Amino acid sequence: MKKLNHKGYYFIAPFFAIFLVFNIYPVLLTFYYTFTRYEGYGKPEFIGLENYTRILTDGYFLEAFINTWKIWGLNFALQLGIALFLAALFSDLRYRIKGIGFFRAVFYLPNLITISSVAILFNIMLDWQHGSINMFLMKIGLISDPINWLNEPATAQISVALILTWMWFGYTFIVLMAGVSGIPGELYEAALIDGANRWQTFVHITLPLLKPIMLYVMITSLIGGLQLFDLPMLITDGLGAPEGSLNTMVLYLYNQAFRYNNYGYAATIAYALFLITVIFSVVTFRSMYRTNAKKEG
């Protein structure tokens, strides 16, 4: 049997070969490109830390950074708020809402639609002249004149954030409901017997016990939000219009690489994005962990 032990390495070798060629090698090559001026052809020109110096003074990158946080922040606040409200509603013993499986499927359905279809759908719905949203708001009297949703910086960012909320709140709701199902029902029954109202039950039972799940949701949403690209790319001209308000970090990276053939600087943006994601994820995790440790202490 000892003579046959090494045979196992032959079976796992293909996986590691593919992993090294298609995962590790591109990461290392991209890191090398951050020190070069490379247009996608010819030999890269080594320029040292010039790309890193440029990114620290690049106003367009700072604008893309701020835009990304604005869109993600509004989206996450609405997404988590709606999901928490629904989780509290469905876990309330006073209501005893049935058909939770049906609601899970309905809420999660937008997440299954391809992003290109979503972009086309909302481009039509948000059209300022013939869009159904303007028509509806004017019919019920909320607005008197049509709003040019995708051609004004503020409304464009709000529109993208709301679309992302519509797409992702169902996923967040399912994750939170999974956390709620892990909370002992006896706690809710005891709170009901003791006369606690809905708000007290939510604040003192549901919310504290859901904090680990909320931390997971926040970190995964943060990672996805900082990589926001497809919807701003498809719903505008691909350059972040209007007035650069939808120019996110990944869209800026994409344009630097594939529109302006500046692969070296695009690689630097990619590593900057990775570093930003790691820093904010660690800060979020440690701050949540310290808060829980203080309460336990």
N, C-alpha and C positions, 0 to 999 in steps of 0.2 A: 504494500500500500504506500510506503514511503517513496518508492520509486515512481509511483503514479501521481504523487501530490503536485508536481510541477506542471502536469497536464492542464490543470485548471487555469493557469495563466494564459494558455492559448485561447481559451474561450472568452476571457475578458479583454484580451489584447485588442480586438476590433473596436470595442467601445472606447478605450483609452486613445487609440490612434485617431478616431474620428473626433473625439473631444479635444485633443491637442491641436488638430489641424483646423477645425471649424470654430473652436471657442477660445482656446488659450492663445493661439498664434495671432488671430485678428486683434485681440486685446493688446498684446505686446506690440504689434505693428502700429496700431493706432497711437499708442504711447510714444513710439519713436517718431511718428509724424508730427506730434506736438512740438518737436524741436526743429521742424523743417518748414520750408516754403515749398509746397507741392501742389501742382495743378492737375494731377491725375494721370500724367504721362511724363516720360523722361525720368531723369534721376532727381530725387528730392534734394533740395539745397539746405544744408544744415545751417540754422540761424540761432541756435542756442535758446535762450529764454525770451526771445522777442515776442512770440505768440502769447506767452503768459503775461508779459508786460502790457501788451496791447489789450488783453481782456480786462485788465484792471482799470483801464481808462476808456473803454469802449462804451460810449453813451447808448448805442443801440442795444448792446447786450444788457445794460442796466434797465433800459426800457422794457426789453423782453422779460427780464427777471421780475419786474414789478407787475407787468401785465399778467404773467403766469400766476403770481400770488393773488392778485385781485380776483381773477376768474375762479381759481381753485378755492380761495377762502369763502366766497359767496356760495359756490356750489356745495362745499362741504358743510357749511353752517345750515343751509336749507335741507340738504340730504340727511344729515344726522338728526336735525330737528324733527323732520317729518317721520323718519324711521323710529325715533324714540317715542313720538306721540302715538304712532300706530302700535308699537310694541306694548306701551302702557295700556292702550285701549283694549287690545286683544288679551292681555294678561289680567284684566280687571275682573274679579269674580262677580261683581255686581251686574255686569253686562252678559257674561257667558256667551260671547259671540261664537256662532258655529260656522263651519265651512272655512276654517283657517287655511286648509290646503288650496282651496279655490282662490282665495285672496293672495296667497303666496305666488301662485302661477300668474295671476293677472298683474301683480306688481312687478314681477320679474320679467314679464314679456318684453318690455322695451329694450332690455339688455340683450335680447336675442336678435334684434334687428341690426343689420349691417350698418356701419357708420355712414357709408356712402348713401344708403337709402334714407337715413335720418337727415343727412345734410340736404338732399334734394327735397324731402318732405317739408322741412322748415324753411328752406329758401322760398318755396311756393307760399307757405302759410304766412311768412313774415314780409312778403312783398308789400310795399307801402301803398301801391295803387289798387291791387286786386286781391291782396292776401286776406284769407278768412279771419285772421286774428283782428286786423284793423276793422274789417266789416262788422264783426261781432261786437267789438268794443264801441263802435259808433252807433250800432243799433240799440244797445242798451243804455247809451248816453254817457258812458264813462269818458269818452273823448269826442271832440267836435271835428277835429281834422286828423287825417291819417298820419301815423308816426312812421318815420323812415328808420325802422329798427336796425337794419344792418349797415346804415350809412352814417351813423353818429357814434362816436367812440364809446360813450357811456352806455347807450342802449344796446350796442353790439356786444359789449362785454357781459352785460346783464342777460342778454338773450342766450349767449353761449353757455353761461353758468346755469341758466334755467333748463336748457336742453340737457346738459349733463346731469342735472338733478333728476330730471324725468327719467333718464336712462338708468341711473345707478341707485336711486333710493330703494328700489325693490331688493337689490342684492344686500344693501345695508340692513334693511328690514328683516330679511331672512336670517342674517348672521346674528342680529340682536335677539330675534325670537328664539334662535337656538340657545343663546345665553339665558334668556328668560325661562326656557323649559328646564334649564339646569338649576333654577332657584327652587328650593323646597316649597311645595304648595302650602305646607303648614304655616309658613311665615305670613303668607297672605291671609290665610284663614284666621290666624291669631290677631292680625291687624284689623280684620273685619269685625271680629268679636269685641276687640278693645275699643272700637268706635273710631278708628283712624279713617280720615277721609281719603279721597283718591290722591290728592296732592301729597299728603303725608306718607302714604304708602309708596308712592313713586320716589319721593326724595329720600326716604329712610330705608327702603328695602330694594326696590328695583335699581335705582341709579348706582348706589355703592357697589352692589354685586355685579353690575354690568361693566364696571370700569376696566377690567382686563380685556373684555371684548371690545369696548370702545377704543382702547389703546391700539388693539390690532387693526380695527377699522380705520383709525386715524393715520397710522403709519402706512398701511397699504394704499389708502386714498392719497396720502401725500406723495408716495412714490409714483402712483399713476398720474396725479395732477401735475407734478413737475415735468412729466413726459408728454404733456398735452400737445397734440400735433394735428391729428387727423381732422377733427371737426373745424378748427380755425382754417386749416388748409383748404378744405372742400367748400366751406360756406362763404369764403371770400375769394379774392384774386390770387391767393397763394403767397402774398407778400405781407399779410397782416393788416390789410385795410379794414376799416377806415382810419386813416392817419396813424397807422401802426399800432392801433389799440388791441388788435388780435395777433400781434407778432409775439408769439411765445418763444421760450428758449429753444425748444426742439425745432420749431419752424424756422427760427433764425439759423440754427445749425444746418438744417436741410438746405436752406437757400445759399448759405456760404459754401457748402460742398457741391451741390448739384446745379446751382444757378450761376454762381460766380467762380466755380472751380478752385476754391480756396480750401483744399483738403487739410492742409496743415493747421489752419486756424479753426476749421470745423472740428478737427480731432481735439483741439485744446478746449473748445466749448463742451464737447462730450465729456471730457474728464472733469471740467469745472462743474458740470451738471451732476456727475456722479458724486463729487466731493460735497456739493450742496445738499444732495439727497441724504448722504451718510450723516452729515453734521446735524441736520434738522431731525432726522430719525432718532439719533442718539440722544439729542437734547430732549425730544418729546418723551422718549422711553425713560430716561433718567429722572426727569421732572415728575412724571407720573409715579415712578417707583419711590421717589423720596416722599411724595405726598402720602402714599399708602403706608410707608414705613413710619412716618411721624404719627399717623393716626393709630397704628398698631402699638407704637411706643407709648 
